[in-house]
């Protein structure tokens, strides 16, 4: 699976909280949480990588 993501310069949250994070930084935090949850569920991740092109 390939996710074609575009990140905003500044992260935006549905609850309108203030943040100094970029969209990419916020997504990285989200990604770490997801990986932790998947490990607890014993899901195997084989490749996670940023592609540029």
Biopython code that builds the backbone (N, CA, C, O; Angstrom):
import numpy as np
from Bio.PDB.StructureBuilder import StructureBuilder

atoms = [
    (1, "UNK", "N", (0.847, -1.165, 0.000)),
    (1, "UNK", "CA", (0.000, 0.000, 0.000)),
    (1, "UNK", "C", (0.896, 1.234, 0.000)),
    (1, "UNK", "O", (1.905, 1.271, 0.705)),
    (2, "UNK", "N", (0.542, 2.214, -0.767)),
    (2, "UNK", "CA", (1.264, 3.483, -0.799)),
    (2, "UNK", "C", (0.279, 4.591, -0.437)),
    (2, "UNK", "O", (-0.799, 4.690, -1.022)),
    (3, "UNK", "N", (0.652, 5.408, 0.516)),
    (3, "UNK", "CA", (-0.144, 6.582, 0.879)),
    (3, "UNK", "C", (0.519, 7.806, 0.272)),
    (3, "UNK", "O", (1.687, 8.083, 0.546)),
    (4, "UNK", "N", (-0.209, 8.530, -0.539)),
    (4, "UNK", "CA", (0.309, 9.756, -1.147)),
    (4, "UNK", "C", (-0.174, 10.925, -0.295)),
    (4, "UNK", "O", (-1.300, 11.397, -0.450)),
    (5, "UNK", "N", (0.679, 11.376, 0.589)),
    (5, "UNK", "CA", (0.301, 12.383, 1.574)),
    (5, "UNK", "C", (0.883, 13.746, 1.240)),
    (5, "UNK", "O", (2.005, 13.853, 0.747)),
    (6, "UNK", "N", (0.105, 14.785, 1.515)),
    (6, "UNK", "CA", (0.583, 16.163, 1.463)),
    (6, "UNK", "C", (0.386, 16.731, 2.854)),
    (6, "UNK", "O", (-0.673, 16.555, 3.457)),
    (7, "UNK", "N", (1.397, 17.407, 3.367)),
    (7, "UNK", "CA", (1.322, 17.951, 4.716)),
    (7, "UNK", "C", (1.154, 19.460, 4.681)),
    (7, "UNK", "O", (1.747, 20.149, 3.851)),
    (8, "UNK", "N", (0.340, 19.959, 5.591)),
    (8, "UNK", "CA", (0.161, 21.401, 5.732)),
    (8, "UNK", "C", (1.361, 21.995, 6.453)),
    (8, "UNK", "O", (2.048, 21.308, 7.209)),
    (9, "UNK", "N", (1.604, 23.279, 6.212)),
    (9, "UNK", "CA", (2.719, 23.947, 6.891)),
    (9, "UNK", "C", (2.521, 23.951, 8.395)),
    (9, "UNK", "O", (3.486, 23.822, 9.148)),
    (10, "UNK", "N", (1.287, 24.095, 8.836)),
    (10, "UNK", "CA", (0.974, 24.088, 10.263)),
    (10, "UNK", "C", (-0.121, 23.053, 10.504)),
    (10, "UNK", "O", (-1.127, 23.020, 9.795)),
    (11, "UNK", "N", (0.088, 22.208, 11.516)),
    (11, "UNK", "CA", (-0.899, 21.175, 11.839)),
    (11, "UNK", "C", (-2.221, 21.810, 12.243)),
    (11, "UNK", "O", (-2.251, 22.852, 12.899)),
    (12, "UNK", "N", (-3.307, 21.172, 11.844)),
    (12, "UNK", "CA", (-4.650, 21.611, 12.220)),
    (12, "UNK", "C", (-5.367, 20.437, 12.871)),
    (12, "UNK", "O", (-5.302, 19.308, 12.384)),
    (13, "UNK", "N", (-6.050, 20.713, 13.976)),
    (13, "UNK", "CA", (-6.772, 19.672, 14.701)),
    (13, "UNK", "C", (-8.263, 19.974, 14.688)),
    (13, "UNK", "O", (-8.654, 21.141, 14.714)),
    (14, "UNK", "N", (-9.111, 18.932, 14.649)),
    (14, "UNK", "CA", (-10.562, 19.149, 14.643)),
    (14, "UNK", "C", (-11.066, 19.950, 15.843)),
    (14, "UNK", "O", (-12.050, 20.680, 15.734)),
    (15, "UNK", "N", (-10.391, 19.813, 16.989)),
    (15, "UNK", "CA", (-10.842, 20.542, 18.186)),
    (15, "UNK", "C", (-10.282, 21.967, 18.254)),
    (15, "UNK", "O", (-10.466, 22.669, 19.248)),
    (16, "UNK", "N", (-9.598, 22.381, 17.184)),
    (16, "UNK", "CA", (-9.073, 23.755, 17.036)),
    (16, "UNK", "C", (-7.974, 24.125, 18.033)),
    (16, "UNK", "O", (-7.695, 25.310, 18.220)),
    (17, "UNK", "N", (-7.341, 23.131, 18.679)),
    (17, "UNK", "CA", (-6.260, 23.442, 19.627)),
    (17, "UNK", "C", (-5.104, 24.130, 18.913)),
    (17, "UNK", "O", (-4.866, 23.894, 17.728)),
    (18, "UNK", "N", (-4.402, 24.963, 19.626)),
    (18, "UNK", "CA", (-3.235, 25.662, 19.092)),
    (18, "UNK", "C", (-2.027, 24.732, 19.115)),
    (18, "UNK", "O", (-1.877, 23.923, 20.031)),
    (19, "UNK", "N", (-1.177, 24.848, 18.117)),
    (19, "UNK", "CA", (0.038, 24.046, 18.052)),
    (19, "UNK", "C", (1.085, 24.764, 17.220)),
    (19, "UNK", "O", (0.762, 25.561, 16.339)),
    (20, "UNK", "N", (2.342, 24.471, 17.512)),
    (20, "UNK", "CA", (3.447, 24.968, 16.701)),
    (20, "UNK", "C", (3.978, 23.877, 15.775)),
    (20, "UNK", "O", (4.963, 24.089, 15.068)),
    (21, "UNK", "N", (3.333, 22.717, 15.777)),
    (21, "UNK", "CA", (3.783, 21.604, 14.949)),
    (21, "UNK", "C", (3.432, 21.826, 13.486)),
    (21, "UNK", "O", (2.412, 22.435, 13.161)),
    (22, "UNK", "N", (4.296, 21.321, 12.606)),
    (22, "UNK", "CA", (3.940, 21.267, 11.192)),
    (22, "UNK", "C", (3.036, 20.052, 10.993)),
    (22, "UNK", "O", (2.945, 19.188, 11.866)),
    (23, "UNK", "N", (2.384, 19.992, 9.862)),
    (23, "UNK", "CA", (1.571, 18.819, 9.554)),
    (23, "UNK", "C", (2.406, 17.551, 9.540)),
    (23, "UNK", "O", (1.954, 16.502, 9.998)),
    (24, "UNK", "N", (3.617, 17.642, 9.020)),
    (24, "UNK", "CA", (4.504, 16.475, 8.956)),
    (24, "UNK", "C", (4.909, 16.020, 10.356)),
    (24, "UNK", "O", (4.959, 14.820, 10.626)),
    (25, "UNK", "N", (5.198, 16.961, 11.241)),
    (25, "UNK", "CA", (5.562, 16.614, 12.621)),
    (25, "UNK", "C", (4.387, 15.958, 13.347)),
    (25, "UNK", "O", (4.567, 14.978, 14.070)),
    (26, "UNK", "N", (3.196, 16.498, 13.154)),
    (26, "UNK", "CA", (2.005, 15.922, 13.792)),
    (26, "UNK", "C", (1.753, 14.512, 13.275)),
    (26, "UNK", "O", (1.392, 13.624, 14.047)),
    (27, "UNK", "N", (1.938, 14.302, 11.985)),
    (27, "UNK", "CA", (1.737, 12.971, 11.403)),
    (27, "UNK", "C", (2.769, 11.975, 11.932)),
    (27, "UNK", "O", (2.451, 10.802, 12.128)),
    (28, "UNK", "N", (4.001, 12.431, 12.164)),
    (28, "UNK", "CA", (5.040, 11.558, 12.725)),
    (28, "UNK", "C", (4.655, 11.102, 14.132)),
    (28, "UNK", "O", (4.869, 9.943, 14.486)),
    (29, "UNK", "N", (4.092, 12.001, 14.934)),
    (29, "UNK", "CA", (3.638, 11.638, 16.283)),
    (29, "UNK", "C", (2.514, 10.607, 16.181)),
    (29, "UNK", "O", (2.515, 9.602, 16.892)),
    (30, "UNK", "N", (1.571, 10.862, 15.303)),
    (30, "UNK", "CA", (0.462, 9.928, 15.068)),
    (30, "UNK", "C", (1.012, 8.562, 14.641)),
    (30, "UNK", "O", (0.569, 7.527, 15.138)),
    (31, "UNK", "N", (1.975, 8.565, 13.722)),
    (31, "UNK", "CA", (2.557, 7.319, 13.228)),
    (31, "UNK", "C", (3.197, 6.495, 14.326)),
    (31, "UNK", "O", (3.035, 5.275, 14.358)),
    (32, "UNK", "N", (3.923, 7.143, 15.232)),
    (32, "UNK", "CA", (4.546, 6.423, 16.349)),
    (32, "UNK", "C", (3.487, 5.766, 17.221)),
    (32, "UNK", "O", (3.671, 4.634, 17.671)),
    (33, "UNK", "N", (2.389, 6.458, 17.464)),
    (33, "UNK", "CA", (1.296, 5.898, 18.271)),
    (33, "UNK", "C", (0.669, 4.696, 17.571)),
    (33, "UNK", "O", (0.378, 3.684, 18.210)),
    (34, "UNK", "N", (0.462, 4.805, 16.268)),
    (34, "UNK", "CA", (-0.129, 3.704, 15.507)),
    (34, "UNK", "C", (0.784, 2.483, 15.537)),
    (34, "UNK", "O", (0.317, 1.364, 15.753)),
    (35, "UNK", "N", (2.074, 2.688, 15.325)),
    (35, "UNK", "CA", (3.020, 1.569, 15.348)),
    (35, "UNK", "C", (3.001, 0.888, 16.712)),
    (35, "UNK", "O", (3.012, -0.341, 16.789)),
    (36, "UNK", "N", (2.972, 1.671, 17.786)),
    (36, "UNK", "CA", (2.904, 1.099, 19.131)),
    (36, "UNK", "C", (1.651, 0.260, 19.325)),
    (36, "UNK", "O", (1.711, -0.826, 19.901)),
    (37, "UNK", "N", (0.528, 0.755, 18.850)),
    (37, "UNK", "CA", (-0.733, 0.016, 18.960)),
    (37, "UNK", "C", (-0.687, -1.264, 18.140)),
    (37, "UNK", "O", (-1.132, -2.313, 18.606)),
    (38, "UNK", "N", (-0.154, -1.190, 16.926)),
    (38, "UNK", "CA", (-0.069, -2.380, 16.081)),
    (38, "UNK", "C", (0.828, -3.444, 16.696)),
    (38, "UNK", "O", (0.532, -4.635, 16.597)),
    (39, "UNK", "N", (1.915, -3.029, 17.327)),
    (39, "UNK", "CA", (2.802, -3.989, 17.995)),
    (39, "UNK", "C", (2.072, -4.699, 19.128)),
    (39, "UNK", "O", (2.219, -5.909, 19.299)),
    (40, "UNK", "N", (1.282, -3.950, 19.906)),
    (40, "UNK", "CA", (0.505, -4.559, 20.995)),
    (40, "UNK", "C", (-0.488, -5.582, 20.455)),
    (40, "UNK", "O", (-0.795, -6.572, 21.120)),
    (41, "UNK", "N", (-0.986, -5.339, 19.248)),
    (41, "UNK", "CA", (-1.930, -6.256, 18.609)),
    (41, "UNK", "C", (-1.218, -7.360, 17.834)),
    (41, "UNK", "O", (-1.859, -8.182, 17.180)),
    (42, "UNK", "N", (0.111, -7.371, 17.912)),
    (42, "UNK", "CA", (0.965, -8.358, 17.246)),
    (42, "UNK", "C", (0.826, -8.326, 15.722)),
    (42, "UNK", "O", (0.869, -9.363, 15.060)),
    (43, "UNK", "N", (0.659, -7.129, 15.184)),
    (43, "UNK", "CA", (0.621, -6.932, 13.739)),
    (43, "UNK", "C", (2.052, -6.704, 13.275)),
    (43, "UNK", "O", (2.784, -5.926, 13.886)),
    (44, "UNK", "N", (2.453, -7.367, 12.212)),
    (44, "UNK", "CA", (3.808, -7.216, 11.683)),
    (44, "UNK", "C", (3.847, -6.135, 10.611)),
    (44, "UNK", "O", (3.071, -6.168, 9.656)),
    (45, "UNK", "N", (4.753, -5.177, 10.775)),
    (45, "UNK", "CA", (4.997, -4.162, 9.756)),
    (45, "UNK", "C", (6.280, -4.534, 9.034)),
    (45, "UNK", "O", (7.306, -4.771, 9.671)),
    (46, "UNK", "N", (6.230, -4.587, 7.723)),
    (46, "UNK", "CA", (7.400, -4.997, 6.968)),
    (46, "UNK", "C", (8.185, -3.831, 6.390)),
    (46, "UNK", "O", (9.404, -3.920, 6.251)),
    (47, "UNK", "N", (7.507, -2.736, 6.050)),
    (47, "UNK", "CA", (8.214, -1.604, 5.467)),
    (47, "UNK", "C", (7.422, -0.328, 5.728)),
    (47, "UNK", "O", (6.241, -0.231, 5.397)),
    (48, "UNK", "N", (8.090, 0.632, 6.320)),
    (48, "UNK", "CA", (7.511, 1.963, 6.481)),
    (48, "UNK", "C", (8.579, 2.927, 6.011)),
    (48, "UNK", "O", (9.664, 2.984, 6.589)),
    (49, "UNK", "N", (8.284, 3.687, 4.967)),
    (49, "UNK", "CA", (9.324, 4.515, 4.373)),
    (49, "UNK", "C", (8.717, 5.714, 3.662)),
    (49, "UNK", "O", (7.637, 5.629, 3.077)),
    (50, "UNK", "N", (9.421, 6.815, 3.721)),
    (50, "UNK", "CA", (9.026, 8.003, 2.975)),
    (50, "UNK", "C", (9.613, 7.900, 1.567)),
    (50, "UNK", "O", (10.806, 7.645, 1.406)),
    (51, "UNK", "N", (8.791, 8.095, 0.570)),
    (51, "UNK", "CA", (9.243, 8.097, -0.818)),
    (51, "UNK", "C", (9.162, 9.510, -1.357)),
    (51, "UNK", "O", (8.242, 10.261, -1.034)),
    (52, "UNK", "N", (10.112, 9.855, -2.161)),
    (52, "UNK", "CA", (10.097, 11.177, -2.797)),
    (52, "UNK", "C", (10.181, 10.966, -4.306)),
    (52, "UNK", "O", (10.863, 10.062, -4.788)),
    (53, "UNK", "N", (9.482, 11.808, -5.023)),
    (53, "UNK", "CA", (9.567, 11.610, -6.456)),
    (53, "UNK", "C", (8.830, 12.626, -7.251)),
    (53, "UNK", "O", (8.827, 12.564, -8.480)),
]
sb = StructureBuilder()
sb.init_structure("model")
sb.init_model(0)
sb.init_chain("A")
sb.init_seg("    ")
for serial, (resi, resn, name, xyz) in enumerate(atoms, 1):
    if name == "N":
        sb.init_residue(resn, " ", resi, " ")
    sb.init_atom(name, np.array(xyz, "f"), 0.0, 1.0, " ", f" {name:<3s}", serial, name[0])
structure = sb.get_structure()
